[in-house]
Amino acid sequence: MSKKKKQLKKTINHVVNHSLERMKKLKPAERLELLLEIGEWIFNDLDLDDELMVPQFKKEEKTIEQI
């Protein structure tokens, strides 16, 4: 298995475990909503046009002379 696939598998396992742990603390209606959201990830194809992606901007520090 490639390094990229191993990292993806590790990430998916982490998300699933976190979601299941989170369900313990939620009200029944909130658990249902979370379960539906997870089901959407699993059963629907990913459409990148529908996903919100925020770029990481380079942080610039200003010196006193630049202000």
Backbone hydrogen bonds, N-H to C=O, Kabsch-Sander energy under -0.5 kcal/mol:
donor,donor_aa,acceptor,acceptor_aa,energy
6,K,2,S,-2.3
7,Q,3,K,-2.2
8,L,4,K,-2.2
9,K,5,K,-2.5
10,K,6,K,-2.3
11,T,7,Q,-2.4
12,I,8,L,-2.6
13,N,9,K,-2.4
14,H,10,K,-2.1
15,V,11,T,-2.3
16,V,12,I,-2.5
17,N,13,N,-2.5
18,H,14,H,-2.5
19,S,15,V,-2.5
20,L,16,V,-2.5
21,E,17,N,-2.3
22,R,18,H,-2.2
23,M,19,S,-1.7
24,K,20,L,-0.7
24,K,21,E,-0.7
25,K,22,R,-1.4
26,L,23,M,-0.9
31,R,27,K,-2.5
32,L,28,P,-2.2
33,E,29,A,-1.9
34,L,30,E,-2.2
35,L,31,R,-2.7
36,L,32,L,-2.6
37,E,33,E,-2.1
38,I,34,L,-2.5
39,G,35,L,-2.5
40,E,36,L,-2.0
41,W,37,E,-1.8
42,I,38,I,-2.1
43,F,39,G,-3.0
44,N,40,E,-1.6
48,L,46,L,-0.6
50,D,47,D,-1.8
51,E,47,D,-0.5
51,E,48,L,-0.6
53,M,51,E,-0.7
57,F,55,P,-0.8
60,E,58,K,-0.5
66,Q,63,T,-0.9
67,I,63,T,-0.8
67,I,64,I,-0.8
